Amino acid sequence: MSEPVSRPMKFPYTLSAKIAQFPFKHYVQNQWIWRYYFISVGLCIPIFYKIQKLANSPANKAKWAESQAKEHAEHH
């Protein structure tokens, strides 16, 4: 087997080579948007979970079915 190349390609042709050479660490450390993105995702997950549980509750589904039946009856 040949020895692995220790230096990066002059121009990464494949998508995986481009991803491997992209300086993710530099961007995460030096740009504010990435830090706030991860913080906001962490803060929003519980809120979205609560909204999803409320929207899919049996009482809400029954109320939705009732309003859809009422609307359907009005149009036909």
Distance bins in CASP14 RR format, pairs under 12 A and 6 or more apart:
PFRMAT RR
TARGET T0000
AUTHOR 0000-0000-0000
RMODE 2
METHOD distances of the structure
MODEL  1
5 17 0 0 0 0 0 1 0 0 0 0 0
5 20 0 0 0 0 0 1 0 0 0 0 0
7 21 0 0 0 0 0 1 0 0 0 0 0
8 17 0 0 0 0 1 0 0 0 0 0 0
8 18 0 0 0 0 0 1 0 0 0 0 0
8 20 0 0 0 0 1 0 0 0 0 0 0
8 21 1 0 1 0 0 0 0 0 0 0 0
8 22 0 0 0 0 0 1 0 0 0 0 0
8 23 0 0 0 0 0 1 0 0 0 0 0
9 16 0 0 0 0 0 1 0 0 0 0 0
9 17 1 0 1 0 0 0 0 0 0 0 0
9 18 0 0 0 0 1 0 0 0 0 0 0
9 20 0 0 0 0 1 0 0 0 0 0 0
9 21 1 0 0 1 0 0 0 0 0 0 0
10 17 0 0 0 0 0 1 0 0 0 0 0
10 21 0 0 0 0 0 1 0 0 0 0 0
11 17 0 0 0 0 1 0 0 0 0 0 0
11 18 0 0 0 0 1 0 0 0 0 0 0
11 21 0 0 0 0 1 0 0 0 0 0 0
12 18 1 0 1 0 0 0 0 0 0 0 0
12 19 0 0 0 0 1 0 0 0 0 0 0
12 20 1 0 0 1 0 0 0 0 0 0 0
12 21 1 0 1 0 0 0 0 0 0 0 0
12 22 0 0 0 0 1 0 0 0 0 0 0
13 21 0 0 0 0 0 1 0 0 0 0 0
14 20 0 0 0 0 1 0 0 0 0 0 0
14 21 0 0 0 0 0 1 0 0 0 0 0
15 21 0 0 0 0 0 1 0 0 0 0 0
15 22 0 0 0 0 0 1 0 0 0 0 0
16 22 0 0 0 0 0 1 0 0 0 0 0
18 24 0 0 0 0 0 1 0 0 0 0 0
22 28 0 0 0 0 0 1 0 0 0 0 0
23 29 0 0 0 0 1 0 0 0 0 0 0
23 30 0 0 0 0 1 0 0 0 0 0 0
23 31 0 0 0 0 0 1 0 0 0 0 0
24 30 0 0 0 0 0 1 0 0 0 0 0
24 31 0 0 0 0 0 1 0 0 0 0 0
24 34 0 0 0 0 1 0 0 0 0 0 0
25 31 0 0 0 0 0 1 0 0 0 0 0
25 34 0 0 0 0 0 1 0 0 0 0 0
26 34 0 0 0 0 0 1 0 0 0 0 0
27 33 0 0 0 0 1 0 0 0 0 0 0
27 34 1 0 0 1 0 0 0 0 0 0 0
27 35 0 0 0 0 0 1 0 0 0 0 0
27 37 0 0 0 0 0 1 0 0 0 0 0
28 34 1 0 1 0 0 0 0 0 0 0 0
28 35 1 0 0 1 0 0 0 0 0 0 0
28 36 0 0 0 0 0 1 0 0 0 0 0
28 37 0 0 0 0 1 0 0 0 0 0 0
28 38 0 0 0 0 1 0 0 0 0 0 0
29 35 0 0 0 0 1 0 0 0 0 0 0
31 37 0 0 0 0 1 0 0 0 0 0 0
31 38 0 0 0 0 0 1 0 0 0 0 0
32 38 0 0 0 0 0 1 0 0 0 0 0
32 39 0 0 0 0 0 1 0 0 0 0 0
32 40 0 0 0 0 0 1 0 0 0 0 0
33 39 0 0 0 0 0 1 0 0 0 0 0
33 40 0 0 0 0 0 1 0 0 0 0 0
34 40 0 0 0 0 0 1 0 0 0 0 0
34 41 0 0 0 0 0 1 0 0 0 0 0
35 41 0 0 0 0 0 1 0 0 0 0 0
35 42 0 0 0 0 0 1 0 0 0 0 0
36 42 0 0 0 0 0 1 0 0 0 0 0
36 43 0 0 0 0 0 1 0 0 0 0 0
36 44 0 0 0 0 0 1 0 0 0 0 0
37 43 0 0 0 0 0 1 0 0 0 0 0
37 44 0 0 0 0 0 1 0 0 0 0 0
38 44 0 0 0 0 0 1 0 0 0 0 0
38 45 0 0 0 0 0 1 0 0 0 0 0
39 45 0 0 0 0 0 1 0 0 0 0 0
40 47 0 0 0 0 0 1 0 0 0 0 0
40 48 0 0 0 0 0 1 0 0 0 0 0
41 47 0 0 0 0 0 1 0 0 0 0 0
41 48 0 0 0 0 1 0 0 0 0 0 0
42 48 0 0 0 0 1 0 0 0 0 0 0
42 49 0 0 0 0 0 1 0 0 0 0 0
43 49 0 0 0 0 0 1 0 0 0 0 0
44 50 0 0 0 0 0 1 0 0 0 0 0
44 51 0 0 0 0 0 1 0 0 0 0 0
44 52 0 0 0 0 0 1 0 0 0 0 0
45 51 0 0 0 0 0 1 0 0 0 0 0
45 52 0 0 0 0 0 1 0 0 0 0 0
46 52 0 0 0 0 0 1 0 0 0 0 0
46 53 0 0 0 0 0 1 0 0 0 0 0
47 53 0 0 0 0 0 1 0 0 0 0 0
47 54 0 0 0 0 0 1 0 0 0 0 0
48 54 0 0 0 0 0 1 0 0 0 0 0
48 55 0 0 0 0 0 1 0 0 0 0 0
49 55 0 0 0 0 0 1 0 0 0 0 0
49 56 0 0 0 0 0 1 0 0 0 0 0
50 56 0 0 0 0 0 1 0 0 0 0 0
50 57 0 0 0 0 0 1 0 0 0 0 0
51 57 0 0 0 0 0 1 0 0 0 0 0
51 60 0 0 0 0 0 1 0 0 0 0 0
52 60 0 0 0 0 0 1 0 0 0 0 0
53 59 0 0 0 0 0 1 0 0 0 0 0
53 60 0 0 0 0 1 0 0 0 0 0 0
54 60 1 0 0 1 0 0 0 0 0 0 0
54 61 0 0 0 0 0 1 0 0 0 0 0
54 63 0 0 0 0 0 1 0 0 0 0 0
55 61 0 0 0 0 1 0 0 0 0 0 0
55 63 0 0 0 0 0 1 0 0 0 0 0
55 64 0 0 0 0 1 0 0 0 0 0 0
56 62 0 0 0 0 0 1 0 0 0 0 0
56 64 0 0 0 0 0 1 0 0 0 0 0
57 63 0 0 0 0 1 0 0 0 0 0 0
57 64 0 0 0 0 0 1 0 0 0 0 0
58 64 0 0 0 0 0 1 0 0 0 0 0
58 65 0 0 0 0 0 1 0 0 0 0 0
59 65 0 0 0 0 0 1 0 0 0 0 0
59 66 0 0 0 0 0 1 0 0 0 0 0
60 66 0 0 0 0 0 1 0 0 0 0 0
60 67 0 0 0 0 0 1 0 0 0 0 0
61 67 0 0 0 0 0 1 0 0 0 0 0
61 68 0 0 0 0 0 1 0 0 0 0 0
62 68 0 0 0 0 0 1 0 0 0 0 0
62 69 0 0 0 0 0 1 0 0 0 0 0
63 69 0 0 0 0 0 1 0 0 0 0 0
63 70 0 0 0 0 0 1 0 0 0 0 0
64 70 0 0 0 0 0 1 0 0 0 0 0
64 71 0 0 0 0 0 1 0 0 0 0 0
65 71 0 0 0 0 0 1 0 0 0 0 0
65 72 0 0 0 0 0 1 0 0 0 0 0
66 72 0 0 0 0 0 1 0 0 0 0 0
66 73 0 0 0 0 0 1 0 0 0 0 0
67 73 0 0 0 0 0 1 0 0 0 0 0
67 74 0 0 0 0 0 1 0 0 0 0 0
68 74 0 0 0 0 0 1 0 0 0 0 0
68 75 0 0 0 0 0 1 0 0 0 0 0
69 75 0 0 0 0 0 1 0 0 0 0 0
69 76 0 0 0 0 0 1 0 0 0 0 0
70 76 0 0 0 0 0 1 0 0 0 0 0
END
